[in-house]
């Protein structure tokens, strides 16, 4: 039996893998089920009710406005001061307008597959990435911690081949899981949109864009799994990867934000990893500096800085290569006994 097949089986039979898979599926199912109840299909009856309510509120606002104007004029006729109570010109300049009571504001929420599904691709990717990180870290971390790695090297003494095969088995598993669950995730939300939302304006171009979002999600899950694997191999323990993840999050999301705020660095969020994650999924992340606001016709026009998905690819690619190369380098040079 090949080493690759053996590692695939070993990974699949681990209790951590099975437990995390169950939790992943339950979590995704819970999100989809809960969300399906929040959406309601906009039938002609629902739209008509919203239009009627909007019109009623508009008529009610007009009645109140006319009454206030009449009261103000009567008070003025008696010589009373009215500006403080009714405003200048008896509030005649603030007559309610029909566009203040648009029917769309009275409609219940309806899930729009075209506009909103990309957000759920990001939710799916984050969930599977967490699965890949924990499973990948424990896969190699437990081997080091229990002495299984040393026993395996007695059978296959080629260190880099053994570590590379383990990584390949992990990435193959995460790849297959992402593709299968991703297809089911898309089908479920398409069904929700068809039954309780809308699938309007779904053109070939939109499907192509969703497909590219899916590829980015797949890339992120594989990257996170590989980094978790590499960190655990570097520290010879699952806790090394988990601790490093917490440390990176604390430094990036808290430490760097505090530092750039103290130093007054413009667009400080460009040094934060979450900005690059956002850019990766949304194609770009736009940062604003409101301290440089330039007012044009009464509107604020702050300076902007755009982080593109290509920049995110470079940042994450460097992190991936650095972690994996370090793991293989230490595997080659460390004393294993």
N, C-alpha and C positions, 0 to 999 in steps of 0.2 A: 504494500500500500504506500502511495506517495506521501511525503511529508505534508504537502498542501492539503490533501484530503483529510489527513489525520488532524491537522490543526483546525480545519473547518468543523469536523465532528467534535473536537475538544471544545471549541468555542460555543457550538450549539448546545452541548450538554451541560454547560456550566449553569449553576443555579442563578447566579447573578444575571446572566444573559436572559434566561427564561423569565425571571422576575421582572427585569426592566422592560422586557418585551410586553408582558402582560400590563404593566403600568402604563406603558406608552400607548397601547391600543385602547385601554380603558380611558386614558386621559383624552385622546383624540375623539373617541366616541362620545364622551361627556360634552366636550366643546361643541361638536356638531349637533348633538341632540338638544342641548340647551339653546343653541342659537336658532335652531329650526322653529322653536316656539316663539321667538321674539319677532319673527317676520310674518307679515300678513299680506296676501295678494290683494292688489288694489282693483277690485271689481268695479263696474260702473255704479253699483249701488253705494259702495264705500266712497267713491269720488263725489257722487251727488250729495251725500250726507256732509262731506267736508265743505263742498261749495255752499250748501245751505247754512252751515254753521258760520262760515266766514262772512256770508252776507248778513246773517242775523247780528253778528258782533259789530259789523260795520254800521248797520242801521242803529244799533243801540248806542254806539259811540257818537253817531251824528245827532241822535236825540239828546244825549247828555251835553254835547257841545252847544247845540242850539239853546238848550235850557240855561246853560251857564252864561252865554252871550246875552240872552234876554234878562237874566238876573243882574248882570253887570250893567247893562244899559239903564235898567230901572234904578239901580243904586246910584249911578251917575246923575240921573234926573233928580234924585233926592239930595244931590250935592255931596255924596259920600266919596271917599277915596277908594278906588277899586284896583289900582295897579298891583298892590302887594298881594291881594287875594286872587285876582283873575288874570294878572299879567298885563303887559302893555296891549292897548287897543282891544281890551276885553277878550283877548285870546282869539280874535278873529283870524289872526295869521296862522293859527294852529288847527285849522279845520281838518278833520280826519279824511284821508284819501283812500280810495279803493285798494291801491297797491300796498297799503299797510295791513291788509287783511286777505292775503292771497290764500287760495284754497289749499295749496301744497303744504302750508304750515299746519294744517288741521288733519292731514292724512296720517295714518299709522305708518310705522316703519315697514318698508318693503326692501328685501335684499335684492341688490342689483349685482348679478354675477359679473358683468363686464367691469364695473367700477370697483367692486369690493373684494373680489376673489384674490387678487394679488396680495392683499393684506393677510389672508388666510394661508397663502403659500409661505409667507414669512413665519407665521405661527407654527405651521407644520415643520418647517426647516429647523426652527429653534428646538422643537420637541425632539425630533430625530437626532439633531446634533448633540443634545444633552444625553440621549441614549448612547450614541456612539462614543462620546467622551468617557462616560462612566464604564461602559463595557470594555472599551479599548484599554483604559487605564488598568482596570482590574484583571484583564486578560493576561497582560504581561507582568503586572505588578505582583499578582498572586504567584506566578511562576517563580519570580525571584525570591519572594518572601518564604515560600514553602520548600524551596530547594528543587522544584521541578525543572527549572532551567538547567541546573547542573546535571541532573539525571538525563535530560534530553540531549545534552551535549556529549554525553558518553556514547549515545547511539549515533548522533549526527554531530561530529566534532567541528563542523564548519560554522563558526559563530555567526557570521554575517548572513549566511544562507538561512540559518534557523530564525534569526530575528526578522529577516526580510520576508520569509514565508509566513511567519505569524502576522506581520503587518499586512501582507497580501490577503490572508484569510479574513482578517478583520475588515479590510476595505471592501472585499468582495461581499461579505455579509451585509455591511451597511449599505452598499450600493444596491443590492437586490432588495433589501427591506425598504429603502427609500423609493425605489421605482414602484414596487408593488403597493405599498401603503399610499404613495403619492397618487397613483392611478385611482385607488379607492377613495381617497380624500377628494379628488376632483369630481368623481362620479357622484359622491354623496352631496356635495354642494351644488352640483348641476341639478340633481334631483330636488334639493331644497328650493333652488331658484325656480325650477319649473312648477313646483306645487305651491309654494308660499312666497314666491318672489317674481323676478323677471329675468329672462334671458335675451332681452332685446338688444339689437345692435351688435350681435356676436358675428363679426366678419372673420374672414381668413386671416387678416392682419392682426386682429385681437387674439385669435388662437395662437398665432406665431409668437406674439408678445408673451402670452401666458406660458408657452413652451420654453421661451428663453428664461423666464422667471423660474421655471421648474429646474432648468439646467443650473442656474445660479444657486438654487436651494440645494441641489444635489452636490455641487462643488463645495458648499459650505459644510454640509454634513460630513463629507469625506475628509475635509481639512480638519475639522474639530476632532474627529475620531483619531486621525493620524497624530495630531498634536498631543492628545491625551495619552495615546500609546507611547509616544516618544518621551514625554515627561516622566511617565511611570517607569520606563526603562532606564532613564537617567538616574532616577532616585532609587531604583530597585524596590519600589513600594507603591501601591495604589495611592496611599496618602500623599505621596510626593506630588502627583498630578493634581489631586484635589486641592492641596495646600497652595500649589503654584497658581491654580486657577483663581482661588480666592485672593491671593496676593496681587495678581495681575489686575483683577477687577478693582480691588481697593486702590491700587496705585493709579490706574487709568481713570476710573470714574470719580474718585474722591481726591486723591493726592494731586494729580495733574490739574484738576479743575481749581483746587485751592491755590496752587502755585501760580497758575496763569492769571488768576484773579488778583493775587497780591502783586505780581509783577506788572500787571496792566497790559498783558500781551493781547494784541488784537486777534480776534477769531481763535480764541484758545481751544475751542472744541475740535479744531482740526488735529489736535494732538491726542484725542480721546478715541479709543478703539470702537466705542459704540457708534460714533459718527461714521466710521468706515463700514460698519455692519449695516447701518441704515442706508448708506450710499450703495452698498452692494445689492441690496434688495430693491431699492427704489430708483436705481440707476444714477442718482445723484443726491447729494445732501447740500442744501443751501444754508449757509450761516450768515447771520446778520449782526452788524455792530451798530446799535441804536445810539451810541455815544457820538457817532459821526452823522447824525440825522441832518439831512438837508431838506428844508421844507419847500415844497412846490405846490402852489395853489392850496395851501393849508394841510397837505398830506406829507407824512414823514417818508423820506427816501433814504434809508440807511445804507451804508456800505455793505457789500455782500462778498462772500467767498464761497465758491462751489467746489465740493469734493466729488469727483466722478467715480463711477464704478471701476474704471481702469486704474485709478489711484488705489482704490481698495484692493484690487487684485494684486498690485505690487506689494502693498503692506502685508496682506495675508500670505502671499507667496513667499516673501522673505521670512516671515515667522515660521511657516511650514518647513521650508528648506533648512532653516537654522536648527529647529528642534529635531528634525529627522537626522540630519547630518551629525549633530552632536550625539544623538542616541547611538548611531552606528559607529561613530568614532570611539566612544567610550566602551562600546561592546567589544571592539577589536583590541583595545589596549588594557582593559581592566583585568585584574587577577580574579579568576573564577575558580574557586576551590570549595 
